[in-house]
Amino acid sequence: MARIADVPRLQGLCEEPRERAEPLPKIAANQIARYPDRLGDPLRPLARGYLVSLAGFRKITDTAKPHLIHALLEVAEGVGFAGAWACDAPSIPRYGDDKPVPWTAPVAADDRRTAVGNMLTACAVVTSALSGMRSSEPVHQWHYPRYVPTQLS
């Protein structure tokens, strides 16, 4: 959990997108509606959880958040927010009536990370089921940052 003592490190992380001229990560459009408390907030579309995870934390305390707002606002004014991925998705014929439809709706970077996590979980489940592995064995077989074992036996 990121605390007030971690604010300088998080502020340095906020400056990285400006140095690289890279837009800030944006949450998915369906997630924006889940935060009615951020209605007047100019940082409403910011994927805060992803930013905090880049610093190695899972969450930021409410006491530390106000110390980051000024730095984030400056960066957001300078580089903006990342747009959705697949905005100009090619059309494919719909099954049944052959009417052309986009192959996917616009997807935010947050949605892509979720999809990758879901895919990794599905692969682990299928591999375990088909090979007869116990649930702990795939963790020791695959090296992936989300599945780093705490103790090897």
C-alpha positions as CSV (number, residue, x, y, z in Angstrom):
1,M,0.0,0.0,0.0
2,A,1.4,3.4,-1.0
3,R,1.6,5.8,1.9
4,I,2.6,9.4,2.3
5,A,6.3,8.4,2.6
6,D,6.0,6.9,-0.9
7,V,4.7,10.2,-2.5
8,P,8.1,11.4,-3.9
9,R,8.5,8.1,-5.7
10,L,4.9,8.3,-7.1
11,Q,5.5,11.9,-8.1
12,G,8.6,10.8,-10.0
13,L,6.5,8.1,-11.7
14,C,3.9,10.8,-12.7
15,E,6.7,12.7,-14.5
16,E,7.7,9.7,-16.7
17,P,4.8,10.0,-19.2
18,R,5.6,13.7,-19.7
19,E,9.3,12.9,-20.4
20,R,8.3,10.2,-22.9
21,A,5.5,12.3,-24.4
22,E,3.2,9.4,-23.7
23,P,-0.5,9.9,-22.7
24,L,-1.7,8.8,-19.3
25,P,-3.5,5.4,-19.0
26,K,-7.2,5.7,-19.3
27,I,-9.8,3.4,-17.6
28,A,-12.5,1.7,-19.7
29,A,-15.6,3.7,-20.6
30,N,-17.8,1.3,-18.7
31,Q,-15.7,1.9,-15.6
32,I,-16.0,5.7,-15.6
33,A,-19.7,5.4,-14.7
34,R,-18.8,3.3,-11.6
35,Y,-17.2,6.3,-10.0
36,P,-19.9,8.9,-9.4
37,D,-17.8,10.6,-6.7
38,R,-15.4,11.7,-9.4
39,L,-18.0,13.6,-11.3
40,G,-16.2,17.0,-11.4
41,D,-12.7,15.6,-11.2
42,P,-10.5,16.4,-14.3
43,L,-8.6,13.2,-13.5
44,R,-11.8,11.1,-13.7
45,P,-10.7,8.9,-16.7
46,L,-7.2,8.2,-15.2
47,A,-6.4,4.5,-14.5
48,R,-5.1,5.2,-11.1
49,G,-4.7,1.5,-10.1
50,Y,-2.5,0.9,-13.1
51,L,-0.3,3.9,-12.4
52,V,0.1,2.8,-8.8
53,S,0.9,-0.7,-9.9
54,L,3.8,0.6,-12.0
55,A,5.4,1.8,-8.8
56,G,4.9,-1.7,-7.3
57,F,1.9,-1.0,-5.1
58,R,-1.6,-2.4,-5.2
59,K,-3.4,0.6,-3.7
60,I,-2.7,4.2,-2.6
61,T,-4.0,5.4,0.8
62,D,-6.5,8.3,0.9
63,T,-4.0,10.4,2.8
64,A,-1.5,10.2,0.0
65,K,-3.8,10.9,-2.9
66,P,-4.1,14.7,-2.4
67,H,-0.3,15.0,-2.6
68,L,-0.3,13.6,-6.1
69,I,-3.2,15.5,-7.7
70,H,-1.2,18.6,-8.6
71,A,1.5,16.6,-10.3
72,L,-1.0,14.4,-12.2
73,L,-3.0,17.5,-13.3
74,E,0.2,19.1,-14.8
75,V,1.0,15.9,-16.6
76,A,-2.6,15.4,-17.8
77,E,-2.6,18.9,-19.3
78,G,0.7,18.3,-21.0
79,V,0.1,14.8,-22.5
80,G,-3.6,14.0,-22.1
81,F,-5.1,10.6,-21.8
82,A,-4.6,7.5,-24.0
83,G,-7.4,6.9,-26.5
84,A,-9.2,3.7,-26.9
85,W,-7.7,0.9,-28.8
86,A,-9.4,-0.5,-31.9
87,C,-11.4,2.7,-32.6
88,D,-11.2,2.0,-36.3
89,A,-11.8,-1.7,-36.1
90,P,-12.4,-3.4,-39.5
91,S,-15.9,-4.5,-40.2
92,I,-16.7,-8.2,-40.5
93,P,-20.0,-9.8,-41.6
94,R,-22.3,-10.7,-38.8
95,Y,-23.4,-14.4,-38.5
96,G,-26.8,-14.9,-40.0
97,D,-27.6,-11.7,-41.9
98,D,-24.1,-10.8,-43.2
99,K,-24.5,-7.2,-42.0
100,P,-21.0,-5.6,-41.5
101,V,-20.2,-4.9,-37.9
102,P,-17.0,-3.8,-36.2
103,W,-15.1,-6.8,-34.9
104,T,-14.7,-5.2,-31.5
105,A,-15.9,-2.2,-29.6
106,P,-13.3,0.4,-28.6
107,V,-11.2,-1.0,-25.8
108,A,-9.2,0.9,-23.2
109,A,-5.7,-0.2,-22.1
110,D,-7.3,-1.3,-18.8
111,D,-9.6,-3.7,-20.7
112,R,-6.6,-5.2,-22.5
113,R,-4.8,-5.9,-19.2
114,T,-7.9,-7.5,-17.8
115,A,-8.3,-9.6,-21.0
116,V,-4.6,-10.8,-20.7
117,G,-5.1,-11.7,-17.1
118,N,-8.3,-13.7,-18.0
119,M,-6.5,-15.5,-20.8
120,L,-3.6,-16.5,-18.5
121,T,-6.0,-17.8,-15.9
122,A,-8.0,-19.8,-18.5
123,C,-4.7,-21.3,-19.8
124,A,-3.7,-22.3,-16.3
125,V,-7.1,-23.9,-15.6
126,V,-7.2,-25.8,-18.9
127,T,-3.6,-27.0,-18.5
128,S,-4.3,-28.2,-15.0
129,A,-7.5,-30.0,-16.0
130,L,-6.1,-31.7,-19.1
131,S,-2.8,-32.8,-17.5
132,G,-4.0,-33.8,-14.1
133,M,-1.7,-31.3,-12.3
134,R,-2.5,-30.2,-8.8
135,S,-3.4,-26.5,-8.5
136,S,0.0,-25.6,-7.1
137,E,2.0,-27.3,-9.9
138,P,1.4,-24.8,-12.7
139,V,2.7,-22.0,-10.5
140,H,6.0,-23.8,-10.3
141,Q,6.1,-24.6,-14.0
142,W,5.5,-21.2,-15.5
143,H,7.6,-18.1,-14.8
144,Y,5.3,-15.1,-14.9
145,P,5.4,-12.1,-12.6
146,R,1.9,-12.6,-11.4
147,Y,2.6,-16.2,-10.4
148,V,5.9,-15.9,-8.6
149,P,5.9,-18.6,-5.9
150,T,6.7,-17.5,-2.4
151,Q,8.3,-20.8,-1.4
152,L,9.7,-23.5,-3.7
153,S,9.5,-27.0,-2.4
